[in-house]
Amino acid sequence: MIAQLKAGLSKRPAEESPAEEPAPKKSKYSVSSRSIAYEPAVSVHPFFIKGAAKPSEPPGPFQWLEPLGKNKTCLHGKHLEPKCYSKVAAFDLDGTIIKFTKQTSTSSGWDWWNATVPAKLRSVAEEGYTIVIISNQAIKPGPLKQWKEKVAAMALELKDVPFWIFAANARDEYRKPMLGMWWEVEKIFKTQSVQIDLKASFFVGDAAGRQYKNQKSDFSSTDRKLALNIGIRFMTPEEYFLNLPAHTNYILPGFHVSSLPDLTPTSSPIIPHPRNKEIVLFCGLPALGKSSFYSKHFLPANYTHINQDTLKTRDKCVKAAREALRRNESCVIDNTNRDAKTRKFYVDLAKEEKVPIRCFVFTGSIDLAWHNNLYRAFHRPSRETEGEIRRVLVPYGAFSGFQDQYEEPTKEEGFAEIRRVNWKFEGTEEEKRLWSMWLQIDGK
């Protein structure tokens, strides 16, 4: 089961090098902890500095740009003026390019992950790759300024190596392995009429799901999952920067649609023949296709749609159902209807109006429902041209609350029929491709 979403996230430490992938000993060429004084006027766009120089003055080589997204949750910056090439070299930040250290009067609180990193980044840029840094963060407003200064200081040491940086600072469509940050990269390339060559591009990250005996395993697998979602080659920092062999013992925890059984939809008629006035009551977790099922099967048959998200209260739903029946219309109660107590309101109404009531139970695990929730809020292609508004993310509490209080419907409650609706994805091939990806904003 999905772990319940937690508020806030402490920043992870850099990954410890496993025994079979030792960090090289420092040589006379190794880079020590940073001791360069930070000069805001040179490294950060004046917008982010109190008492900064007037906007008319030219910015430094690194600039923080306007955050991206509806809620401005994706931090976004660039070093120099990166050109858009067809080949992209994408990197995670913490534990891949740099590692954070304790900040002191003589150290700025960060160091290169390995002494080879700056030269390797310079080399890949010279080979005609666009460098893009894609990072998950969860930084509160207080430490945010200090974190931005560290990134700008890193850029200052890279000098002539241009790059873009994107950092997801919330649990939303931008958080790896969701594709939000990658889609922002594609938008930038599109403005330059450049198509990214996925076969020639790659992503390097330490969240690879690697497992070790008697040593610390990777804290997460989100970097490897992002590369799978994009469809590009994945490497760990040890592989890319140290030329070590790939570590093949890894896991990808969490829900994936490949684990779903191949269920066959029920075959009995959905609309009864002959047609009789009735109540149809839906029951099931959010995001298991109840509203879509109504639109496909019951809307064409002129069943009145009754939904508490729209009407706001159960009393209004019961009233709307009664009014529909008295207009000689059948109706569908499109709510979760988790327990017998909730369903009794509509069973009693059916008895009062002397009409049958059928229950449609939408099957599917909480993991599948949460996956669908993420897909329709963040990953499904926009259908606004068809008049459909993109769904908002339903909080996880709605899913866990349903599961904790769920009571399986029985005929003893008064239903004329109880039928199960097995989940089956319906959509275009492109929609199915996006639905079939690793979707998560929390967990490993």
C-alpha positions as CSV (number, residue, x, y, z in Angstrom):
1,M,0.0,0.0,0.0
2,I,1.1,3.5,-0.6
3,A,2.5,5.2,2.5
4,Q,0.3,8.2,3.5
5,L,1.6,11.4,2.2
6,K,3.6,13.3,4.8
7,A,3.9,17.0,5.2
8,G,7.4,18.3,4.5
9,L,10.5,16.3,3.6
10,S,14.0,16.5,5.2
11,K,16.8,16.7,2.7
12,R,18.5,13.4,2.2
13,P,22.3,13.1,2.8
14,A,24.6,12.2,-0.1
15,E,24.7,8.5,-0.7
16,E,27.5,6.6,0.9
17,S,29.7,4.8,-1.6
18,P,29.2,1.1,-1.5
19,A,32.1,-1.3,-1.0
20,E,32.2,-2.4,-4.6
21,E,32.0,1.2,-5.8
22,P,34.5,3.0,-3.6
23,A,35.0,6.7,-3.9
24,P,38.6,7.4,-5.2
25,K,41.2,8.7,-2.8
26,K,41.9,12.3,-2.9
27,S,44.9,13.2,-5.0
28,K,46.7,16.5,-5.3
29,Y,44.1,17.4,-7.9
30,S,41.1,16.7,-5.7
31,V,38.7,19.6,-5.0
32,S,38.3,20.4,-1.3
33,S,35.3,21.9,0.5
34,R,34.3,25.3,-0.9
35,S,36.0,28.3,0.6
36,I,35.2,30.9,-2.0
37,A,33.2,33.8,-0.7
38,Y,29.8,34.2,-2.3
39,E,29.2,37.5,-4.1
40,P,25.5,37.9,-4.7
41,A,25.8,40.6,-7.3
42,V,27.8,38.3,-9.5
43,S,26.0,34.9,-9.1
44,V,22.3,35.5,-8.5
45,H,19.8,37.4,-10.4
46,P,19.1,40.7,-8.5
47,F,15.4,39.8,-8.0
48,F,16.4,37.3,-5.3
49,I,18.7,39.6,-3.3
50,K,17.6,42.2,-0.8
51,G,19.0,45.6,-1.5
52,A,20.1,44.4,-4.9
53,A,21.4,46.6,-7.7
54,K,18.9,48.2,-9.9
55,P,17.3,45.9,-12.5
56,S,18.9,47.8,-15.3
57,E,22.3,46.5,-14.3
58,P,23.3,43.3,-16.1
59,P,22.8,40.0,-14.2
60,G,25.6,37.6,-13.4
61,P,26.4,34.4,-15.4
62,F,23.8,32.4,-13.3
63,Q,20.2,33.6,-13.1
64,W,17.2,32.3,-11.2
65,L,14.2,32.7,-13.5
66,E,10.5,32.9,-12.7
67,P,9.4,29.7,-11.0
68,L,7.2,27.4,-13.2
69,G,3.8,25.9,-12.8
70,K,0.4,27.1,-11.7
71,N,1.6,27.3,-8.0
72,K,5.1,28.4,-8.9
73,T,6.5,25.2,-7.3
74,C,9.2,24.4,-9.9
75,L,12.4,26.4,-9.3
76,H,14.1,27.3,-12.6
77,G,17.4,28.8,-13.5
78,K,20.1,28.9,-16.1
79,H,23.9,29.4,-16.2
80,L,25.2,31.4,-19.1
81,E,23.1,30.9,-22.3
82,P,22.6,27.2,-22.8
83,K,22.1,26.2,-26.4
84,C,19.5,23.6,-27.3
85,Y,21.2,20.6,-28.9
86,S,19.4,17.4,-29.9
87,K,21.4,15.5,-27.3
88,V,20.6,16.1,-23.6
89,A,22.9,15.1,-20.7
90,A,20.6,15.3,-17.7
91,F,21.8,15.0,-14.1
92,D,20.3,14.8,-10.6
93,L,21.9,17.4,-8.2
94,D,22.4,16.2,-4.6
95,G,24.4,13.0,-4.4
96,T,25.2,13.1,-8.1
97,I,26.9,16.4,-9.0
98,I,27.4,17.8,-5.5
99,K,27.2,16.8,-1.9
100,F,26.3,19.1,0.9
101,T,28.7,19.5,3.8
102,K,28.5,21.4,7.1
103,Q,28.6,25.2,6.5
104,T,31.3,27.0,8.4
105,S,33.1,30.3,8.3
106,T,35.6,28.7,5.8
107,S,33.3,26.4,3.9
108,S,30.2,27.3,1.9
109,G,28.5,24.0,2.8
110,W,29.0,22.0,-0.4
111,D,31.6,20.1,-2.4
112,W,31.7,18.2,-5.7
113,W,30.4,14.7,-5.4
114,N,33.8,13.6,-6.8
115,A,36.8,15.6,-8.1
116,T,36.1,14.3,-11.6
117,V,32.7,16.0,-11.9
118,P,33.6,19.5,-13.2
119,A,35.9,18.2,-15.9
120,K,33.3,15.6,-16.9
121,L,30.6,18.2,-17.2
122,R,32.8,20.4,-19.3
123,S,33.7,17.5,-21.5
124,V,30.1,16.5,-22.2
125,A,29.2,20.1,-23.0
126,E,32.1,20.2,-25.5
127,E,30.7,17.0,-27.1
128,G,27.6,18.9,-28.1
129,Y,25.2,18.0,-25.3
130,T,22.8,20.4,-23.5
131,I,23.3,19.9,-19.8
132,V,20.1,19.9,-17.7
133,I,19.9,19.4,-13.9
134,I,16.7,17.9,-12.7
135,S,16.3,17.8,-8.9
136,N,13.7,17.0,-6.2
137,Q,13.8,19.4,-3.3
138,A,11.5,20.3,-0.4
139,I,12.9,23.5,0.9
140,K,11.0,25.8,3.2
141,P,11.1,29.6,2.6
142,G,13.8,30.2,5.2
143,P,16.5,27.9,3.9
144,L,15.6,28.6,0.2
145,K,17.7,31.6,-0.2
146,Q,20.8,29.8,1.2
147,W,20.1,26.8,-1.1
148,K,19.9,29.1,-4.2
149,E,23.2,30.7,-3.2
150,K,24.9,27.2,-3.1
151,V,23.6,26.4,-6.6
152,A,24.8,29.8,-7.8
153,A,28.2,29.2,-6.2
154,M,28.4,25.8,-8.0
155,A,27.7,27.6,-11.3
156,L,30.4,30.1,-10.6
157,E,33.0,27.3,-10.4
158,L,31.8,25.7,-13.6
159,K,32.5,29.1,-15.3
160,D,32.2,28.3,-19.0
161,V,29.8,25.3,-18.7
162,P,26.2,26.4,-19.6
163,F,23.3,24.5,-18.1
164,W,19.6,24.6,-17.1
165,I,18.4,23.7,-13.7
166,F,14.9,22.6,-12.6
167,A,14.0,21.8,-9.0
168,A,10.6,20.5,-7.9
169,N,9.8,22.0,-4.5
170,A,6.4,20.4,-3.8
171,R,4.6,17.1,-4.2
172,D,3.0,17.7,-7.6
173,E,3.4,17.1,-11.3
174,Y,7.0,18.3,-11.2
175,R,8.3,15.8,-8.7
176,K,10.4,13.0,-10.1
177,P,9.5,10.5,-11.5
178,M,6.6,12.6,-12.8
179,L,7.4,14.2,-16.1
180,G,6.6,17.8,-15.3
181,M,10.2,19.0,-15.2
182,W,11.1,17.1,-18.4
183,W,8.1,18.6,-20.2
184,E,9.4,22.0,-19.3
185,V,12.7,21.1,-20.9
186,E,10.9,20.0,-24.0
187,K,9.0,23.3,-24.1
188,I,12.3,25.2,-24.1
189,F,13.7,23.1,-26.9
190,K,10.5,23.5,-28.9
191,T,10.9,27.3,-28.9
192,Q,14.3,26.6,-30.7
193,S,12.7,24.1,-33.1
194,V,14.9,21.4,-31.7
195,Q,13.7,17.8,-31.2
196,I,15.4,15.9,-28.4
197,D,17.1,12.7,-29.5
198,L,16.1,10.3,-26.8
199,K,18.4,7.5,-28.0
200,A,21.4,9.8,-27.8
201,S,20.4,11.4,-24.5
202,F,20.9,10.1,-20.9
203,F,20.1,10.7,-17.3
204,V,22.5,10.3,-14.3
205,G,21.2,10.0,-10.8
206,D,21.9,8.3,-7.5
207,A,18.2,7.4,-6.7
208,A,18.6,4.1,-8.5
209,G,17.0,1.5,-6.1
210,R,20.4,-0.3,-5.7
211,Q,20.5,-2.9,-3.0
212,Y,23.6,-3.9,-1.1
213,K,24.4,-6.5,1.5
214,N,25.6,-5.2,4.9
215,Q,25.7,-1.7,3.5
216,K,23.3,1.2,3.0
217,S,21.1,0.7,0.0
218,D,19.8,3.6,-2.2
219,F,17.2,5.7,-0.4
220,S,15.0,5.7,-3.5
221,S,14.6,4.7,-7.1
222,T,12.9,7.8,-8.5
223,D,15.9,8.8,-10.8
224,R,15.8,5.4,-12.5
225,K,12.0,5.6,-12.8
226,L,12.2,9.0,-14.4
227,A,14.6,7.8,-17.0
228,L,12.3,4.9,-17.7
229,N,9.3,7.3,-18.0
230,I,11.3,9.6,-20.4
231,G,12.7,6.6,-22.4
232,I,16.4,7.5,-22.1
233,R,19.5,5.7,-20.9
234,F,20.1,5.7,-17.1
235,M,23.4,5.7,-15.3
236,T,24.5,6.1,-11.7
237,P,27.2,8.6,-10.7
238,E,29.6,5.7,-10.2
239,E,29.0,4.5,-13.7
240,Y,29.2,7.9,-15.4
241,F,31.9,9.8,-13.4
242,L,34.0,6.9,-12.2
243,N,33.5,4.4,-15.1
244,L,32.5,1.6,-12.7
245,P,30.4,-1.2,-14.0
246,A,26.6,-1.0,-13.6
247,H,25.2,-2.4,-10.3
248,T,22.5,-4.8,-11.4
249,N,20.9,-5.6,-8.1
250,Y,18.2,-3.0,-7.8
251,I,14.5,-2.8,-7.1
252,L,11.7,-0.5,-8.2
253,P,9.2,-0.4,-5.3
254,G,5.7,1.0,-5.6
255,F,2.7,0.4,-7.8
256,H,3.1,-0.1,-11.5
257,V,0.2,-1.0,-13.9
258,S,2.1,-4.0,-15.2
259,S,1.1,-5.7,-11.9
260,L,-2.6,-5.5,-12.7
261,P,-4.4,-8.8,-13.5
262,D,-6.1,-9.0,-16.9
263,L,-9.7,-8.7,-15.9
264,T,-12.7,-9.3,-18.2
265,P,-15.6,-6.8,-18.0
266,T,-18.9,-8.3,-16.9
267,S,-21.1,-9.2,-19.8
268,S,-24.7,-8.9,-18.5
269,P,-26.7,-5.9,-19.8
270,I,-25.9,-2.6,-18.1
271,I,-29.2,-0.9,-19.1
272,P,-32.1,-3.2,-18.3
273,H,-34.6,-4.4,-21.0
274,P,-37.3,-3.5,-21.0
275,R,-36.4,-0.1,-19.6
276,N,-37.8,0.6,-16.1
277,K,-37.3,3.7,-13.9
278,E,-34.6,2.9,-11.3
279,I,-31.8,4.1,-9.1
280,V,-28.3,3.0,-9.9
281,L,-25.8,3.5,-7.0
282,F,-22.1,3.5,-7.7
283,C,-19.7,2.3,-4.9
284,G,-15.9,2.4,-5.0
285,L,-12.7,4.4,-4.4
286,P,-12.2,7.7,-6.1
287,A,-10.5,7.6,-9.5
288,L,-11.7,4.2,-10.5
289,G,-13.7,5.4,-13.5
290,K,-17.1,5.9,-12.0
291,S,-17.9,9.2,-13.8
292,S,-16.4,7.9,-17.1
293,F,-18.5,4.8,-16.8
294,Y,-21.6,7.0,-16.3
295,S,-20.8,9.1,-19.4
296,K,-20.2,6.0,-21.6
297,H,-23.2,3.9,-20.5
298,F,-25.9,5.9,-18.6
299,L,-25.7,9.4,-20.1
300,P,-26.8,8.1,-23.6
301,A,-29.7,6.4,-21.9
302,N,-30.7,9.8,-20.3
303,Y,-30.1,8.8,-16.7
304,T,-29.8,11.8,-14.4
305,H,-26.3,12.2,-13.0
306,I,-26.2,13.0,-9.2
307,N,-22.8,13.7,-7.6
308,Q,-22.0,15.1,-4.2
309,D,-18.9,16.9,-5.5
310,T,-21.2,19.0,-7.5
311,L,-24.2,19.3,-5.1
312,K,-22.0,19.5,-1.9
313,T,-24.3,17.7,0.5
314,R,-25.9,14.3,0.8
315,D,-29.3,15.9,1.5
316,K,-29.1,17.7,-1.8
317,C,-28.2,14.5,-3.5
318,V,-31.2,12.6,-2.0
319,K,-33.5,15.5,-3.0
320,A,-32.2,15.6,-6.6
321,A,-32.7,11.8,-6.9
322,R,-36.3,12.1,-5.6
323,E,-37.0,14.9,-8.0
324,A,-35.6,12.9,-10.9
325,L,-37.7,9.9,-10.1
326,R,-40.8,12.0,-9.9
327,R,-40.0,13.4,-13.3
328,N,-40.1,9.7,-14.4
329,E,-36.3,9.7,-14.9
330,S,-33.9,7.1,-13.8
331,C,-30.8,8.4,-11.9
332,V,-27.2,7.4,-11.1
333,I,-25.7,8.2,-7.7
334,D,-22.1,8.8,-8.6
335,N,-20.5,8.9,-5.1
336,T,-18.1,6.6,-3.3
337,N,-21.0,5.3,-1.0
338,R,-18.5,3.5,1.3
339,D,-20.8,1.9,3.9
340,A,-24.3,0.5,4.4
341,K,-25.3,3.6,6.5
342,T,-24.6,5.9,3.6
343,R,-26.2,3.6,1.0
344,K,-29.3,3.3,3.1
345,F,-30.4,6.8,2.3
346,Y,-30.9,5.8,-1.4
347,V,-32.2,2.3,-0.6
348,D,-34.9,3.9,1.5
349,L,-35.7,6.4,-1.3
350,A,-36.1,3.5,-3.7
351,K,-38.6,1.8,-1.4
352,E,-40.4,5.1,-0.9
353,E,-40.7,5.7,-4.6
354,K,-41.3,2.0,-5.3
355,V,-38.5,1.6,-7.8
356,P,-35.6,-0.9,-7.9
357,I,-32.1,0.1,-6.9
358,R,-29.0,-1.6,-8.3
359,C,-25.4,-1.3,-7.0
360,F,-22.4,-1.1,-9.2
361,V,-19.2,-1.9,-7.3
362,F,-16.0,-0.5,-9.0
363,T,-13.2,-2.9,-8.2
364,G,-9.5,-1.9,-7.8
365,S,-6.9,-1.5,-5.2
366,I,-6.1,1.7,-3.4
367,D,-2.7,1.7,-5.2
368,L,-4.5,1.6,-8.6
369,A,-6.9,4.4,-7.5
370,W,-4.1,6.6,-6.3
371,H,-2.2,6.0,-9.6
372,N,-5.2,7.0,-11.6
373,N,-5.6,10.1,-9.4
374,L,-2.0,11.2,-10.2
375,Y,-2.5,10.4,-13.9
376,R,-5.7,12.4,-14.4
377,A,-4.4,15.4,-12.4
378,F,-0.9,15.6,-13.8
379,H,-0.2,13.2,-16.7
380,R,-3.3,12.9,-18.8
381,P,-3.0,15.0,-22.0
382,S,-5.3,18.1,-21.8
383,R,-8.8,17.7,-23.2
384,E,-9.8,21.3,-22.7
385,T,-10.5,21.6,-26.4
386,E,-13.3,19.0,-25.8
387,G,-14.7,21.1,-23.0
388,E,-13.2,18.9,-20.2
389,I,-11.5,20.6,-17.3
390,R,-8.5,18.9,-15.9
391,R,-9.2,17.1,-12.6
392,V,-7.5,18.4,-9.4
393,L,-5.6,15.9,-7.2
394,V,-7.8,14.3,-4.6
395,P,-6.1,14.2,-1.2
396,Y,-4.8,10.8,-0.1
397,G,-7.0,11.0,3.0
398,A,-10.1,10.4,0.8
399,F,-8.6,7.1,-0.3
400,S,-7.4,5.9,3.1
401,G,-10.6,7.0,4.7
402,F,-12.7,5.0,2.2
403,Q,-10.6,1.9,2.8
404,D,-10.8,2.2,6.6
405,Q,-14.6,2.5,6.6
406,Y,-15.5,0.4,3.6
407,E,-18.3,-2.2,3.9
408,E,-19.0,-4.6,1.0
409,P,-22.5,-4.1,-0.4
410,T,-24.9,-7.0,0.1
411,K,-28.3,-7.8,-1.3
412,E,-29.6,-7.8,2.2
413,E,-29.4,-4.0,2.1
414,G,-32.2,-4.0,-0.4
415,F,-30.4,-4.1,-3.8
416,A,-32.1,-5.8,-6.7
417,E,-28.7,-6.5,-8.2
418,I,-25.0,-6.1,-7.3
419,R,-22.6,-6.2,-10.1
420,R,-18.8,-5.6,-10.2
421,V,-17.1,-3.3,-12.7
422,N,-13.5,-4.3,-13.3
423,W,-11.0,-1.5,-14.0
424,K,-10.0,-1.3,-17.7
425,F,-8.0,1.6,-19.1
426,E,-9.8,3.4,-22.0
427,G,-8.1,6.0,-24.0
428,T,-5.7,6.7,-26.9
429,E,-2.4,4.9,-27.3
430,E,-0.6,8.1,-26.2
431,E,-2.9,8.4,-23.1
432,K,-2.2,4.7,-22.3
433,R,1.5,5.2,-22.6
434,L,1.4,8.1,-20.1
435,W,-0.9,6.2,-17.8
436,S,1.5,3.1,-17.9
437,M,4.4,5.1,-16.4
438,W,5.8,5.2,-12.9
439,L,3.6,7.8,-11.2
440,Q,4.4,8.9,-7.6
441,I,4.9,12.1,-5.7
442,D,6.0,10.4,-2.5
443,G,7.7,7.2,-1.4
444,K,10.7,5.4,-2.9
